[in-house]
Amino acid sequence: MTTLISATYALHRQKIAVERTLCARSAEESQLAARWAGAWHKLVQRKLDQAEAMAAAPLMVRDYPGFSMHRASPSRVLH
């Protein structure tokens, strides 16, 4: 859950960086904001990948040794 919360925060920061890119007053400011948006995009994708890996980890049931259940989760890919 913490991973999804941090992914949400990173996505919000990415949105702000994109808005700054679009509203930049100079080419240099736009390039800097675009680099920040790209960095936040990478962080969001990494957090979503971590959340997916945690969800895909097998659940161990104590009453049935050797038996594991795999939760099916939809793929989360940011485009």
C-alpha positions as CSV (number, residue, x, y, z in Angstrom):
1,M,0.0,0.0,0.0
2,T,2.8,2.4,0.8
3,T,4.2,1.8,-2.7
4,L,1.0,2.9,-4.3
5,I,0.8,6.0,-2.1
6,S,4.3,7.0,-3.1
7,A,3.5,6.3,-6.7
8,T,0.5,8.6,-6.4
9,Y,2.7,11.3,-4.9
10,A,5.3,10.9,-7.7
11,L,2.5,11.0,-10.3
12,H,1.2,14.3,-8.8
13,R,4.8,15.7,-8.9
14,Q,5.1,14.6,-12.5
15,K,1.9,16.4,-13.4
16,I,3.3,19.6,-11.9
17,A,6.5,19.2,-13.8
18,V,4.6,18.7,-17.1
19,E,2.5,21.8,-16.3
20,R,5.7,23.8,-15.7
21,T,7.1,22.5,-19.0
22,L,4.0,23.7,-20.9
23,C,4.0,27.1,-19.1
24,A,7.7,27.8,-19.3
25,R,8.8,31.3,-20.3
26,S,12.0,30.3,-21.8
27,A,13.5,27.2,-23.6
28,E,15.9,26.6,-20.8
29,E,13.1,26.6,-18.2
30,S,11.1,24.3,-20.4
31,Q,14.1,21.9,-20.8
32,L,14.7,21.8,-17.1
33,A,11.0,21.1,-16.3
34,A,11.0,18.4,-19.0
35,R,13.9,16.7,-17.3
36,W,12.1,16.8,-14.0
37,A,9.0,15.4,-15.6
38,G,11.0,12.5,-17.1
39,A,12.6,11.8,-13.7
40,W,9.3,11.7,-12.0
41,H,7.9,9.5,-14.8
42,K,10.7,7.0,-14.1
43,L,10.0,7.0,-10.4
44,V,6.2,6.5,-10.9
45,Q,6.9,3.5,-13.2
46,R,9.4,2.0,-10.7
47,K,6.9,2.3,-7.9
48,L,4.1,0.7,-10.0
49,D,6.5,-2.1,-10.9
50,Q,7.3,-2.6,-7.2
51,A,3.6,-2.7,-6.3
52,E,2.9,-5.2,-9.1
53,A,5.8,-7.4,-7.9
54,M,4.5,-7.3,-4.3
55,A,1.0,-8.2,-5.5
56,A,2.3,-11.1,-7.6
57,A,4.3,-12.6,-4.7
58,P,2.7,-15.9,-3.7
59,L,0.6,-15.9,-0.6
60,M,1.5,-18.7,1.8
61,V,-1.4,-20.4,3.7
62,R,-0.2,-21.8,7.0
63,D,-2.8,-24.6,7.2
64,Y,-1.7,-26.1,3.9
65,P,2.2,-26.4,3.9
66,G,3.6,-26.3,0.4
67,F,0.4,-24.8,-1.1
68,S,0.5,-21.3,-2.4
69,M,-2.0,-19.0,-4.0
70,H,-1.1,-16.4,-6.7
71,R,-3.2,-13.3,-6.8
72,A,-4.0,-12.2,-10.3
73,S,-3.5,-8.5,-10.7
74,P,-3.9,-6.3,-13.7
75,S,-0.7,-5.0,-15.3
76,R,0.1,-1.4,-14.4
77,V,2.1,0.3,-17.1
78,L,2.3,4.1,-17.3
79,H,2.2,5.4,-20.8
